[in-house]
């Protein structure tokens, strides 16, 4: 049976259609999951799409973590379901505690929409399983608050447990240890600031996001 | 305001206009009625000084679905998709409060687009500031860019380009224009018309506060007192600037598009300038019906607001929907899904009939649904019957002296390398702050001659077409000759969209001018409109929308005429990335298009960037454009590029329009973009290097013999001037500059201003 990936939409999310488009172009079903749903079924993986959930008011992700759908997302993640947060989705995952650390304002205090060079640094996650360690990917970033930070013990644990999955080659936002994406301990919950869906077609200038989306699709198929 | 000043003057109405209102009503208006006329008859809303001239623009075409006068122009793009486009100015608010001024400019233009049923898909921002070394200008630039970034990124519409111009004429009057395009399934097109007496008027979105009262009249329809650009920029007008909330607007977009998808509205109209006064009177006037509005039913942000404040507030993120009573529950439910407030504030009423049997809809503002009538005016008298002025025009007395002062001959001794370094200014530090990729449509983004987008979006029929967008303006040309300058600006737009393979289909315009009560300004405006007319007629391009921003003056000094042209082009098949302005190694460099002006007139630097920005010379006689010649070269270039976009083999390696800064800067920009140098020779003079006449392109090709053969068939001049390669840009006889140096200047100039 083909897998179905849910794309989470909060009020203010704006990358949901892009995520659906990119996933469906790779042959998987994708459907929108609205923030007011307390439960869902029939989904094999989740993408928390980018944007400005609840206007990013207070702090990016700070209000979204209280959405009705969050409980169901947490249950899904605890049962091992693949969950990927892209950009604002990464911020939501950090705020909700599904991932450690936090995303603060970019070094330079400006919004940045530009290409970024990433290095795959771990393949033990649902987002990087099909990639190769050391592989270079060109994928755009699009954020104001993308500078990842965490305390020194957390950083040590992330390193020891091989949970830093993507690093910037030329750190654009001041993230600690050049971190662009991390996974939870089980590797099934991943957050990243770059937008793989924006690098999913030659017409858009890069296809390097496809290996990440394919990894997620593979994980989703494995859970069906 | 002085205590002795009559109320109508404080509201921006002249004594003659007051008398006209008395004539319309057959009695003295009360304060509320006077306030409605004050905003609706403002220059900004009524176009009372420009309407008489705007009539001369060509607006028709077989593909035009909606022309000027509606919220946006709409064309049929094929594949059952219609494209809506609109351009607006937010100049005066941005001068006072740059962040909110620019942010609400974006918000306002988006509403103009989705009120037509179209999903906003892209925004472009032409920006104009004074001396870049001046601290206040840097503050304005930073504030405006942050406002566009803060609002546009959050609301979820990509900003795919624009322009950045510095000229001392904007020292006290920065210009912030904003263009938006959206697309819709053709059958979903809706207009802002109220109909069906008994239908409900429902206000969607934000509550109404005291922000932006008098925005269109006190602020946008008057000049600034101060002339020093710093101290006296009318702080007292700050409350007339609106405050934006992109999160509210994002939900409003989703709710409104869903309402339209479900067929739940009869008509819908955005609230912008003049707020509810405008939305209620315009929808009623268009439908030739009346409307009763209960002023108490309008959700408010603060207590104690007077009815005139509620009706003229320009609080952002509001829409007025006309719905049938049966649909109210569904409308309410759908809006609540998006957490959008929906309040019934009135209903459509039967019109009266005048002596000729014509329907006269009355706008009545009431204290409660069946309460006392606080104001009663014919809706069309607000919306359509504003005074029409044919203001005196006069060619500026000093223009002949200016034209006689031609800088071209004095350019012989110019340090060409230094001039190129000064002029190769990139805006990357600006546009990297804008999300320019959302919707996965952006094939060519900011920083190129034109933006190229897939014609796709949520809810649209599938299409392989592409759309191209360019915004163009040139105050240097238009100051010398507003007619030829505006015509050339249209030409520049057509050439720009040609570089991404597109054929221009329609234009919109934003006419930024000074005080229309100055006869010189009216002459400039009239000439500019004639120039646009001439160019659009020659190129068979309809003008499908526009905006006029007058009173861009401070201390009695007007800005130079600044007509901004937005050009919309289409590409038949967009499946491959076409050539950009970036070079490959070992290609021939070719000038396409006639090198000399028709009549073999020598190259002119009048109005060029090198003359104005480097030599500080603003005079001279402007070049003229041969439109037939321009069209031939644009069609040829567009054909080559669209072939590549369709996936066919192409002779082109790169293509770049010759625009501001001329051939020299076009070469420098391509070198900087690609990191590859070139050696060119045979350019005849400094004037040819820097002259800006549109219709010429710098292309590179691996097969110049093949390209020249094709060009010959098409009747287009093609001359090889050099070859790409190396790490320097060498223009034989004139300059040699390291490519790294060009990249450094391109990237750092604006970045340093923003960080200053």
Boltz contact constraints between the chains, C-beta under 6 A:
constraints:
  - contact:
      token1: [A, 11]
      token2: [B, 251]
      max_distance: 6.0
  - contact:
      token1: [A, 11]
      token2: [B, 339]
      max_distance: 6.0
  - contact:
      token1: [A, 12]
      token2: [B, 247]
      max_distance: 6.0
  - contact:
      token1: [A, 12]
      token2: [B, 250]
      max_distance: 6.0
  - contact:
      token1: [A, 14]
      token2: [B, 156]
      max_distance: 6.0
  - contact:
      token1: [A, 17]
      token2: [B, 458]
      max_distance: 6.0
  - contact:
      token1: [A, 18]
      token2: [B, 440]
      max_distance: 6.0
  - contact:
      token1: [A, 21]
      token2: [B, 440]
      max_distance: 6.0
  - contact:
      token1: [A, 52]
      token2: [B, 154]
      max_distance: 6.0
  - contact:
      token1: [A, 55]
      token2: [B, 247]
      max_distance: 6.0
  - contact:
      token1: [A, 110]
      token2: [B, 433]
      max_distance: 6.0
  - contact:
      token1: [A, 111]
      token2: [B, 149]
      max_distance: 6.0
  - contact:
      token1: [A, 111]
      token2: [B, 433]
      max_distance: 6.0
  - contact:
      token1: [A, 112]
      token2: [B, 432]
      max_distance: 6.0
  - contact:
      token1: [A, 113]
      token2: [B, 432]
      max_distance: 6.0
  - contact:
      token1: [A, 113]
      token2: [B, 435]
      max_distance: 6.0
  - contact:
      token1: [A, 113]
      token2: [B, 436]
      max_distance: 6.0
  - contact:
      token1: [A, 114]
      token2: [B, 432]
      max_distance: 6.0
  - contact:
      token1: [A, 140]
      token2: [B, 437]
      max_distance: 6.0
  - contact:
      token1: [A, 142]
      token2: [B, 435]
      max_distance: 6.0
  - contact:
      token1: [A, 198]
      token2: [B, 437]
      max_distance: 6.0
  - contact:
      token1: [A, 203]
      token2: [B, 443]
      max_distance: 6.0
